[in-house]
Amino acid sequence: MTAARLRRPAQAVSEFARYLRTETTGGIILLVATAIALLWANSPLKDSYHALRDFRVGPEFLHLNLSIGDWAKDGLLALFFFVAGLELKRELVIGELSRFKQAVLPVVAAIGGMVVPAVVALTIGWGTPGMDKAWAIPVATDIAFALGVLALTASNLPSSARVFLLSLAVVDDLGAIIVIAVLFTTGFNLTAAAVAVAALALYAWLQHKRVRTAWLYVPLALITWVAVHTAGIHATIAGVALGLLTRVRPDEGEAEAPALRLEHRLQPWSAAVAVPVFALFAAGITVNADALSAVFTTALPLAVLGGLLAGKVVGILGASMAAVRFGLAEKPRGMGWRDLGALSLLGGVGFTVSLLIAELALPGETSELAKAAVLIASAIASLAAATLLLRRNRVHANTD
């Protein structure tokens, strides 16, 4: 076995630890941004919140005269999805998802955690206007919040718990990306799509030729983003595509591969700036007795609640048990079914991508109700999972 091969697993573990630390910090900042949004949108200064969120800026050319909220949703989240694409590529090539035995369980669990919530949501909200797209809202899991809760409450759980959750969230992100690309492509512009494909091909060619200068890549990334946006495809897909085309294996004598170098530089900006700013403008919903009552008495928000709180647990845990029962996968080392049950509850923390899909899928007041349901479900799932994880943490501490 070569020295390079010996280094890869250790490097993957080291990078995972760094990723976990960054996402945990980002989760705390995200929570603060959400609290600010809710307080601001329900204070006497709420008109200033809505005025800022709806203020339009940018050239009309290529449909780029967008509101501040849309710039956060379409622009800043493209950075988040670029980092997610880098992480997905790395996991698939040299990380946990590159080895079949380790990959099967989180992949199967993630699929169950996407399909079952969608089915639950459709069952509860069947026939309700907007459910043709709103079923996708509970499909997503928020990696920053989930990893943040895990880090704060489960320090004694085996490292396999964190690897399982991260791998599951990465696959979940891929599923959410596909859903966004399929459901929310409107008014397709063939010329702009051709420009986007050409820009992506040039990016891949530059990666293959080992070109490293940012003076080429930054303008090319901007051209790709504008072309994808103009084509009618949600602009965040540009970030994912660029991430997946980035090289993850270092050449001989190269300290870091481009994907790793970009993650080091961009992930703090994604976790601490891009996602919290999006949350600041997405989570500012009206919270009063009437709004809360509507969440628990209206079919569509009930469908979102059911999908995130019941569908995620049943889907993730049920798919995991089935995969182990039929010999397709093995339980993560050192973990029991109660540990996996607690981690399955964390899947109900939808937040960032669920809020994005709610904004894309629904208009006005209906979107507000769906986002309220996402916030409530995410809070309940976080608290319930934290309670179970603290218990499991004590069990593992006593065992050790």
Order of alpha helices (4+ residues) and beta strands (2+ residues): alpha-alpha-beta-beta-alpha-alpha-alpha-alpha-alpha-alpha-alpha-alpha-alpha-alpha-alpha-alpha-alpha-alpha-alpha-alpha
